[in-house]
Amino acid sequence: MSERPQPEPSHAITTLCEHAAGSAEATGSGFSDVLWRHEHGVGPLALGEAWSSIASTLQGLTFAALSPDDQLRVAYSIAEVISAASRRPLVSADADVRFEFQSFVWRVACAWEAFLAGDIEDIAEHARLEAIAASLPVWP
């Protein structure tokens, strides 16, 4: 297992919180903003950038190295993103849009499990391989 870089976690945690809560104007590229714009008809559901951001942010952190308060903030942010699928069901006639949404949420849950395991070299690659093993189509 190689050592992960240990950046200052405050920026990474802020990024994860923004994915969960969104911005005041819903203009960001985070999950909540993209979903809000899609639900209000002002933008496509394009979650590839949000997925890459979440995966790379988790990759740069180590749960055990975080303070208890930061652990809680990270856990809450990821839980908020994952539970959005049940609280805000995506209503769309477009099967591709529904697939992208479901794939995104599945991959975030997979990345979260890999992050908690603490021994996954590449979280995004792990999620991709798990998707293949689960016979899910490749996304994004």
Phi, psi and omega in degrees: 000125179274156180284132174280147174295146183248078179288166173302122187286347187299317179294317180297318181292320176300319178300313180296320178298322179293326176297321183284313188262336184080177179258165182299326183258002182054043182252357183279178179260008179285165184308306185298320180293315180298316180295315179300314180297320179295314181297332181261010174071022181247012178184158178285161173275099181234094189260004181301316180293320178297317179299312181300320179296313181296313181298315182289327178294314177297323180300326183275357181247160171231119186305313184295336181276350181278153174292159178304321178295319179291324175302317180296317180296318179294312180299315180297317181298313181292319177300321179296318178296313182296317183286348177302331180295327181270328181275332182232072182298136181284120179258110180204139176281344184278113182298326179294322178294314178298320179297316180299317180298310181296321179295318179300309183296318179299315182293323177296318178297318179295317179296321179298315178298319179294320178299314180295327178298325175078359183236022181264122183295316185223105186296317181296317179294321177301313179297321179297315180292322176296322178296318178297316180297330179272008181060034174269143176297152181292134175211146344282000000 
